[in-house]
Amino acid sequence: MTVNRLLSLPLIALAPLMLAACGGDATGDGAAPAGEALPAIAAPAGTKWTDTVTVTPEGGYMIGNPDAPLKLVEYASHTCSHCAEFSETGKQPLKDKYVEKGIVAFEQRETFLNPFDVVLAGLTQCGAKEQFQPLSEQVWANLPAVFQGLQGNPQAVEAAGQLPINQRFVAIAQATGLIDFFAARGLSADQARTCLSDAAKIEALVKQVEANNTKDKVSGTPTFFLNGKRLEGTAWSVIEPQLQRAGAR
């Protein structure tokens, strides 16, 4: 979806479609790479790999050992129910069993299914890099309430969609309750408004997402890659065995 198209779509028409929009082609490139069991790699003294966050050149947020032999990338949408399911069932065991050992690094990249995803990405990326994944997990853990907010004030959302970009996403966040949602989770309302009113930053974010999706041929969420190879499936019960086959045991 191009920058101009995504930023100009009528928001109100998209709201009922979000639950059905995710979960595209889950077909991978074949069997995951196979390897021997990998030994744990100690984090630097006084640190934990699960607290180590790196912003990648693709604009993703990676937790874990930047030099981990296995790099798992998830393309995710904050309005995707399948992404919420992976967050609920897979994130903690992924961190505890594999990222903590220094053998797997996990990177989350944005995919935008609708303009609400732009607002949510702008908010989750607004604070310190260490806040990004915890805030994303809060969105997914409360997705029914988030959806209720997104669809609860259609006239205000429609009016917000007509504003210039430097006003549009602040107005959407205000009308949908997202300013208050994130304020309750540590991102102040002033921070949120500052980030969402930065038109150049928003446009750069959308362009980066578009470039990533085009390069990796991402058509649905979540989509996973392991060391650059597309994996089968979207559920943790399917992703974990592929990690283990590659040596994460």
C-alpha contacts under 8 A as a table, 3 or more apart, distances in Angstrom:
res1	aa1	res2	aa2	distance
1	M	5	R	6.47
1	M	6	L	6.13
1	M	210	E	6.57
2	T	5	R	5.24
2	T	6	L	6.03
2	T	207	K	7.62
2	T	210	E	6.62
3	V	6	L	5.31
3	V	7	L	6.05
3	V	203	E	6.95
3	V	206	V	5.91
3	V	207	K	6.09
3	V	210	E	7.55
4	N	7	L	5.30
4	N	8	S	6.02
5	R	8	S	5.22
5	R	9	L	6.01
6	L	9	L	5.55
6	L	114	N	6.75
6	L	115	P	6.19
7	L	115	P	6.49
7	L	165	I	7.90
8	S	161	G	7.68
9	L	114	N	7.90
9	L	115	P	7.22
10	P	13	A	5.99
10	P	14	L	7.20
10	P	158	E	7.14
10	P	161	G	6.64
11	L	14	L	5.40
11	L	15	A	6.75
11	L	114	N	7.53
11	L	115	P	6.43
11	L	116	F	7.47
11	L	157	V	7.03
11	L	158	E	6.47
11	L	161	G	6.51
12	I	15	A	5.61
12	I	151	Q	7.75
12	I	154	P	6.18
12	I	157	V	6.67
12	I	158	E	5.85
13	A	16	P	7.12
13	A	17	L	7.90
14	L	17	L	5.34
14	L	18	M	6.62
14	L	114	N	6.77
15	A	18	M	5.86
15	A	150	L	6.98
15	A	151	Q	6.15
16	P	19	L	7.32
16	P	151	Q	7.80
17	L	20	A	5.55
17	L	21	A	6.05
18	M	21	A	5.03
18	M	22	C	7.21
18	M	79	T	6.21
18	M	80	C	6.81
18	M	113	L	7.57
18	M	114	N	7.74
19	L	22	C	6.64
19	L	79	T	7.10
19	L	80	C	6.10
19	L	81	S	6.02
20	A	23	G	7.85
21	A	24	G	7.90
21	A	80	C	7.25
21	A	113	L	6.94
21	A	220	G	7.80
22	C	77	S	7.71
22	C	80	C	5.26
22	C	81	S	7.14
22	C	82	H	6.87
22	C	113	L	7.62
22	C	220	G	5.50
22	C	221	T	5.06
22	C	222	P	7.30
23	G	26	A	7.31
23	G	80	C	7.79
23	G	82	H	6.49
23	G	220	G	5.09
23	G	221	T	4.89
23	G	222	P	6.29
23	G	234	T	7.66
24	G	219	S	5.77
24	G	220	G	3.62
24	G	221	T	6.02
24	G	222	P	7.86
25	D	219	S	6.60
25	D	220	G	6.07
26	A	220	G	7.85
26	A	223	T	6.85
26	A	231	L	7.81
26	A	232	E	5.70
26	A	233	G	5.01
26	A	234	T	6.58
27	T	230	R	7.99
27	T	231	L	7.26
27	T	232	E	5.20
27	T	233	G	6.78
28	G	31	A	7.85
28	G	229	K	7.77
28	G	230	R	4.85
28	G	231	L	4.49
28	G	232	E	4.30
28	G	233	G	7.49
29	D	32	A	7.98
29	D	229	K	6.47
29	D	230	R	5.38
29	D	231	L	6.49
29	D	232	E	7.51
30	G	231	L	7.43
30	G	232	E	7.49
31	A	231	L	7.73
31	A	242	Q	7.83
32	A	226	L	7.65
32	A	229	K	7.40
32	A	231	L	6.51
32	A	242	Q	5.53
32	A	243	L	7.66
32	A	245	R	6.97
32	A	246	A	6.67
33	P	242	Q	7.87
33	P	245	R	7.00
33	P	246	A	5.24
34	A	245	R	5.15
34	A	246	A	4.30
34	A	247	G	6.88
35	G	245	R	6.44
35	G	246	A	4.69
35	G	247	G	4.94
36	E	246	A	7.17
36	E	247	G	5.09
37	A	244	Q	7.98
37	A	246	A	7.76
37	A	247	G	4.20
37	A	248	A	6.11
37	A	249	R	5.63
38	L	103	I	6.83
38	L	247	G	5.25
38	L	248	A	6.10
38	L	249	R	6.94
39	P	103	I	7.44
40	A	101	K	4.85
40	A	102	G	5.91
40	A	103	I	6.09
41	I	101	K	5.91
41	I	102	G	4.83
41	I	103	I	6.45
42	A	101	K	6.95
42	A	102	G	6.53
43	A	46	G	8.00
43	A	47	T	6.05
43	A	48	K	5.76
43	A	49	W	5.84
43	A	65	N	7.53
43	A	102	G	6.94
44	P	47	T	5.65
44	P	48	K	7.56
47	T	51	D	7.28
47	T	52	T	7.85
48	K	51	D	5.38
48	K	52	T	6.67
48	K	100	E	6.90
49	W	52	T	5.05
49	W	63	I	7.13
49	W	64	G	4.49
49	W	65	N	5.70
49	W	99	V	6.49
49	W	100	E	5.33
49	W	101	K	7.42
49	W	102	G	6.19
50	T	53	V	7.88
50	T	63	I	6.01
50	T	64	G	5.30
50	T	95	K	6.40
50	T	99	V	6.18
50	T	100	E	5.50
51	D	63	I	6.92
51	D	64	G	7.13
51	D	130	E	7.54
52	T	63	I	5.49
52	T	64	G	5.34
52	T	65	N	7.03
52	T	130	E	7.95
53	V	61	Y	6.74
53	V	62	M	5.50
53	V	63	I	4.55
53	V	64	G	6.58
53	V	129	K	6.73
53	V	130	E	6.02
54	T	61	Y	5.87
54	T	62	M	5.07
54	T	63	I	6.46
54	T	66	P	7.32
54	T	129	K	7.60
55	V	59	G	6.05
55	V	60	G	5.67
55	V	61	Y	4.74
55	V	62	M	6.19
55	V	129	K	7.35
56	T	59	G	5.27
56	T	60	G	5.23
56	T	61	Y	6.33
56	T	62	M	6.92
57	P	60	G	7.35
58	E	109	R	7.85
58	E	208	Q	7.08
58	E	212	N	6.94
59	G	109	R	6.94
59	G	208	Q	7.13
60	G	107	E	5.99
60	G	108	Q	5.41
60	G	109	R	4.47
60	G	110	E	7.22
61	Y	107	E	5.30
61	Y	108	Q	5.39
61	Y	109	R	6.75
61	Y	129	K	7.38
61	Y	132	F	7.31
61	Y	133	Q	7.53
62	M	66	P	7.80
62	M	105	A	6.53
62	M	106	F	5.32
62	M	107	E	3.87
62	M	108	Q	6.39
63	I	66	P	7.87
63	I	99	V	7.55
63	I	105	A	5.78
63	I	106	F	5.40
63	I	107	E	6.36
64	G	68	A	7.51
64	G	99	V	5.46
64	G	100	E	7.08
64	G	102	G	6.34
64	G	104	V	6.82
64	G	105	A	4.57
64	G	106	F	6.56
65	N	68	A	5.03
65	N	99	V	7.42
65	N	102	G	5.20
65	N	103	I	7.24
65	N	104	V	7.11
65	N	105	A	5.68
66	P	105	A	6.57
67	D	105	A	7.98
68	A	71	K	6.55
68	A	102	G	5.88
68	A	103	I	4.91
68	A	104	V	5.39
68	A	105	A	5.78
69	P	103	I	5.81
69	P	104	V	6.60
70	L	103	I	6.09
70	L	104	V	4.75
70	L	105	A	6.40
70	L	226	L	6.80
70	L	227	N	6.14
70	L	246	A	7.80
70	L	248	A	7.94
71	K	104	V	5.65
71	K	105	A	4.87
71	K	106	F	6.06
71	K	107	E	7.46
71	K	226	L	5.64
71	K	227	N	5.24
72	L	104	V	6.95
72	L	105	A	6.13
72	L	106	F	4.89
72	L	107	E	6.19
72	L	224	F	6.96
72	L	225	F	5.75
72	L	226	L	4.60
72	L	227	N	6.58
73	V	106	F	5.91
73	V	107	E	4.68
73	V	108	Q	5.88
73	V	109	R	7.19
73	V	224	F	5.51
73	V	225	F	5.07
73	V	226	L	6.40
74	E	106	F	7.72
74	E	107	E	6.24
74	E	108	Q	4.96
74	E	109	R	6.07
74	E	222	P	6.32
74	E	223	T	5.67
74	E	224	F	4.59
74	E	225	F	6.62
75	Y	108	Q	6.12
75	Y	109	R	4.81
75	Y	110	E	5.70
75	Y	111	T	5.92
75	Y	218	V	7.70
75	Y	221	T	6.20
75	Y	222	P	5.42
75	Y	223	T	5.11
75	Y	224	F	6.38
76	A	80	C	7.43
76	A	83	C	6.11
76	A	108	Q	6.87
76	A	109	R	6.17
76	A	110	E	5.33
76	A	111	T	5.41
76	A	221	T	5.30
76	A	222	P	4.89
76	A	223	T	7.03
77	S	80	C	5.27
77	S	83	C	6.79
77	S	110	E	6.03
77	S	111	T	5.13
77	S	112	F	5.94
77	S	113	L	6.80
77	S	117	D	6.53
77	S	221	T	6.35
77	S	222	P	7.26
78	H	83	C	7.33
78	H	84	A	7.79
78	H	117	D	5.93
78	H	120	L	6.69
78	H	121	A	7.54
78	H	136	S	7.01
78	H	139	V	6.90
78	H	140	W	6.73
79	T	113	L	7.81
79	T	116	F	7.70
79	T	117	D	6.44
79	T	140	W	7.79
79	T	143	L	7.43
79	T	147	F	7.99
80	C	83	C	5.27
80	C	84	A	6.42
80	C	221	T	6.92
80	C	222	P	7.89
81	S	84	A	4.88
81	S	85	E	6.25
81	S	140	W	7.66
81	S	143	L	7.66
82	H	85	E	4.96
82	H	86	F	6.32
82	H	221	T	7.25
82	H	222	P	6.68
82	H	234	T	7.28
82	H	235	A	7.78
83	C	86	F	5.09
83	C	87	S	6.13
83	C	140	W	7.44
83	C	221	T	6.76
83	C	222	P	5.54
84	A	87	S	5.00
84	A	88	E	6.16
84	A	137	E	7.72
84	A	140	W	4.56
84	A	141	A	6.68
84	A	143	L	7.46
85	E	88	E	5.13
85	E	89	T	6.10
85	E	90	G	7.96
85	E	140	W	7.92
85	E	235	A	7.52
86	F	89	T	5.25
86	F	90	G	5.10
86	F	91	K	6.83
86	F	234	T	7.40
86	F	235	A	5.83
86	F	236	W	5.98
87	S	90	G	5.59
87	S	91	K	5.09
87	S	137	E	6.30
87	S	140	W	6.96
87	S	141	A	7.86
88	E	91	K	6.55
88	E	92	Q	7.84
88	E	137	E	7.90
88	E	140	W	7.81
88	E	141	A	6.94
89	T	92	Q	7.27
89	T	93	P	7.80
89	T	236	W	6.60
90	G	93	P	5.71
90	G	94	L	5.89
90	G	235	A	7.80
90	G	236	W	5.05
91	K	94	L	5.12
91	K	95	K	6.21
92	Q	95	K	5.18
92	Q	96	D	6.01
93	P	96	D	4.98
93	P	97	K	5.56
93	P	98	Y	7.68
94	L	97	K	5.62
94	L	98	Y	5.55
94	L	99	V	6.34
95	K	98	Y	5.71
95	K	99	V	4.60
95	K	100	E	5.75
96	D	99	V	6.44
96	D	100	E	5.53
96	D	101	K	8.00
97	K	100	E	6.40
97	K	101	K	6.96
98	Y	101	K	5.34
98	Y	102	G	6.85
98	Y	103	I	6.10
98	Y	104	V	5.50
98	Y	248	A	6.44
98	Y	249	R	7.79
99	V	102	G	5.31
99	V	103	I	6.18
99	V	104	V	4.79
99	V	105	A	5.72
99	V	106	F	7.21
100	E	103	I	7.81
101	K	104	V	7.46
102	G	105	A	7.21
103	I	248	A	6.77
104	V	248	A	7.29
108	Q	133	Q	7.86
109	R	209	V	7.95
110	E	121	A	7.35
110	E	209	V	6.23
111	T	117	D	7.88
111	T	209	V	6.19
111	T	213	N	7.20
111	T	221	T	7.34
112	F	115	P	7.20
112	F	117	D	5.38
112	F	118	V	6.58
112	F	209	V	7.41
113	L	117	D	6.56
114	N	117	D	5.63
114	N	118	V	7.31
115	P	118	V	5.12
115	P	119	V	6.75
116	F	119	V	5.12
116	F	120	L	6.30
116	F	150	L	7.94
117	D	120	L	5.04
117	D	121	A	5.96
118	V	121	A	5.14
118	V	122	G	6.03
118	V	202	I	7.67
118	V	206	V	7.48
119	V	122	G	5.10
119	V	123	L	6.31
119	V	169	F	5.93
119	V	172	I	7.65
119	V	173	A	6.77
119	V	196	L	7.17
120	L	123	L	5.12
120	L	124	T	6.10
121	A	124	T	5.15
121	A	125	Q	5.93
122	G	125	Q	5.39
122	G	126	C	5.96
122	G	195	C	6.57
122	G	196	L	6.12
122	G	202	I	7.10
123	L	126	C	4.99
123	L	127	G	7.77
123	L	182	F	7.55
123	L	192	A	6.06
123	L	195	C	7.16
123	L	196	L	7.29
124	T	127	G	7.10
124	T	131	Q	7.30
124	T	132	F	5.12
124	T	133	Q	7.70
124	T	135	L	5.69
124	T	136	S	6.21
125	Q	128	A	7.55
125	Q	129	K	6.95
125	Q	131	Q	7.73
125	Q	132	F	5.54
126	C	187	L	7.87
126	C	191	Q	7.11
126	C	192	A	6.70
126	C	195	C	5.91
127	G	131	Q	6.29
127	G	132	F	7.34
127	G	187	L	6.73
127	G	191	Q	7.66
128	A	131	Q	5.45
128	A	132	F	7.20
129	K	132	F	5.51
130	E	133	Q	7.10
130	E	134	P	7.74
131	Q	134	P	5.49
131	Q	135	L	5.94
132	F	135	L	5.34
132	F	136	S	6.18
133	Q	136	S	4.95
133	Q	137	E	6.10
134	P	137	E	5.07
134	P	138	Q	6.29
135	L	138	Q	4.98
135	L	139	V	6.41
135	L	182	F	7.94
135	L	185	R	7.50
136	S	139	V	5.15
136	S	140	W	6.43
137	E	140	W	5.15
137	E	141	A	5.96
138	Q	141	A	5.02
138	Q	142	N	6.19
139	V	142	N	5.31
139	V	143	L	5.79
139	V	146	V	7.06
140	W	143	L	4.89
142	N	145	A	5.53
142	N	146	V	6.21
143	L	146	V	4.86
143	L	147	F	6.02
144	P	147	F	5.13
144	P	148	Q	6.17
145	A	148	Q	4.97
145	A	149	G	6.33
146	V	149	G	5.16
146	V	150	L	6.21
146	V	178	L	7.70
147	F	150	L	4.90
147	F	151	Q	6.15
148	Q	151	Q	5.38
148	Q	152	G	5.69
149	G	152	G	5.05
149	G	153	N	7.31
149	G	176	T	4.71
149	G	177	G	5.80
149	G	178	L	7.62
150	L	153	N	7.17
150	L	176	T	4.86
150	L	177	G	7.69
151	Q	154	P	6.05
151	Q	176	T	7.42
152	G	176	T	7.00
153	N	156	A	5.66
153	N	157	V	6.30
153	N	175	A	6.49
153	N	176	T	6.63
154	P	157	V	5.06
154	P	158	E	5.99
155	Q	158	E	5.15
155	Q	159	A	6.19
156	A	159	A	5.09
156	A	160	A	6.05
156	A	172	I	7.70
156	A	175	A	5.98
157	V	160	A	4.98
157	V	161	G	6.22
157	V	171	A	7.62
157	V	172	I	5.59
157	V	175	A	6.17
157	V	176	T	7.37
158	E	161	G	5.18
158	E	162	Q	7.00
159	A	162	Q	5.53
159	A	163	L	7.22
160	A	163	L	5.47
160	A	167	Q	7.88
160	A	168	R	5.31
160	A	169	F	7.50
160	A	171	A	5.42
160	A	172	I	5.67
161	G	168	R	5.83
161	G	169	F	7.95
161	G	172	I	7.34
162	Q	168	R	7.13
163	L	167	Q	5.96
163	L	168	R	4.92
164	P	167	Q	5.49
164	P	168	R	5.68
165	I	168	R	4.88
165	I	169	F	6.76
165	I	197	S	7.35
165	I	199	A	5.75
166	N	169	F	7.14
166	N	170	V	7.74
166	N	196	L	7.14
166	N	197	S	4.32
166	N	198	D	5.89
166	N	199	A	4.86
167	Q	170	V	5.61
167	Q	171	A	6.22
167	Q	196	L	7.82
167	Q	197	S	5.76
168	R	171	A	5.27
168	R	172	I	6.22
168	R	197	S	7.78
169	F	172	I	4.93
169	F	173	A	6.05
169	F	196	L	5.62
169	F	197	S	6.90
170	V	173	A	5.17
170	V	174	Q	6.14
170	V	192	A	7.79
170	V	193	R	5.63
170	V	196	L	5.38
170	V	197	S	6.20
171	A	174	Q	5.05
171	A	175	A	6.04
172	I	175	A	5.12
172	I	176	T	6.05
173	A	176	T	5.32
173	A	177	G	6.09
173	A	178	L	4.80
173	A	179	I	5.54
174	Q	177	G	5.42
174	Q	178	L	6.19
174	Q	179	I	5.53
174	Q	180	D	7.79
175	A	178	L	7.76
176	T	179	I	8.00
177	G	180	D	5.49
177	G	181	F	6.16
178	L	181	F	4.75
178	L	182	F	6.09
179	I	182	F	5.55
179	I	183	A	6.11
179	I	189	A	5.82
179	I	192	A	6.65
179	I	193	R	7.96
180	D	183	A	4.93
180	D	184	A	6.19
180	D	189	A	7.15
181	F	184	A	5.45
181	F	185	R	6.86
182	F	185	R	4.98
182	F	186	G	6.47
182	F	187	L	5.37
182	F	188	S	7.25
182	F	189	A	7.79
183	A	186	G	5.34
183	A	187	L	4.72
183	A	188	S	4.79
183	A	189	A	5.79
184	A	187	L	7.34
187	L	191	Q	6.48
187	L	192	A	6.70
188	S	191	Q	5.17
188	S	192	A	6.24
189	A	192	A	5.03
189	A	193	R	6.15
190	D	193	R	5.22
190	D	194	T	6.15
191	Q	194	T	5.18
191	Q	195	C	6.24
192	A	195	C	5.31
192	A	196	L	6.17
193	R	196	L	5.22
193	R	197	S	5.99
194	T	197	S	5.36
194	T	198	D	6.58
195	C	198	D	5.52
195	C	201	K	7.98
196	L	199	A	7.40
196	L	202	I	7.25
198	D	201	K	5.40
198	D	202	I	6.31
199	A	202	I	5.09
199	A	203	E	6.11
200	A	203	E	5.23
200	A	204	A	6.09
201	K	204	A	5.09
201	K	205	L	6.11
202	I	205	L	5.08
202	I	206	V	6.33
203	E	206	V	5.18
203	E	207	K	6.21
204	A	207	K	5.11
204	A	208	Q	6.14
205	L	208	Q	5.15
205	L	209	V	6.25
206	V	209	V	5.14
206	V	210	E	6.12
207	K	210	E	5.03
207	K	211	A	6.11
208	Q	211	A	5.11
208	Q	212	N	6.19
209	V	212	N	5.15
209	V	213	N	6.12
210	E	213	N	5.24
210	E	214	T	6.13
211	A	214	T	5.20
211	A	215	K	6.11
212	N	215	K	5.18
212	N	216	D	6.14
213	N	216	D	5.34
213	N	217	K	5.48
213	N	218	V	4.83
213	N	219	S	7.46
214	T	217	K	5.03
214	T	218	V	6.75
218	V	221	T	7.86
218	V	223	T	6.90
220	G	223	T	6.49
221	T	234	T	7.90
222	P	234	T	5.89
223	T	230	R	7.60
223	T	231	L	7.63
223	T	233	G	7.84
223	T	234	T	6.59
224	F	230	R	5.86
224	F	231	L	5.50
224	F	232	E	7.75
224	F	233	G	7.98
224	F	234	T	7.35
225	F	228	G	5.42
225	F	229	K	5.07
225	F	230	R	4.25
225	F	231	L	5.47
226	L	229	K	5.13
226	L	230	R	6.43
226	L	231	L	6.70
226	L	243	L	7.90
231	L	239	I	7.36
231	L	242	Q	7.68
232	E	238	V	7.36
232	E	239	I	7.31
233	G	238	V	5.91
233	G	239	I	6.67
234	T	238	V	7.00
234	T	239	I	6.99
235	A	238	V	5.41
235	A	239	I	6.22
236	W	239	I	4.84
236	W	240	E	5.71
237	S	240	E	5.83
237	S	241	P	7.20
238	V	241	P	6.06
238	V	242	Q	7.05
239	I	242	Q	5.35
239	I	243	L	6.46
240	E	243	L	5.02
240	E	244	Q	6.19
241	P	244	Q	4.92
241	P	245	R	6.05
242	Q	245	R	5.02
242	Q	246	A	6.36
243	L	246	A	5.16
243	L	247	G	6.63
243	L	248	A	5.52
244	Q	247	G	5.15
244	Q	248	A	4.43
244	Q	249	R	5.31
245	R	248	A	7.06
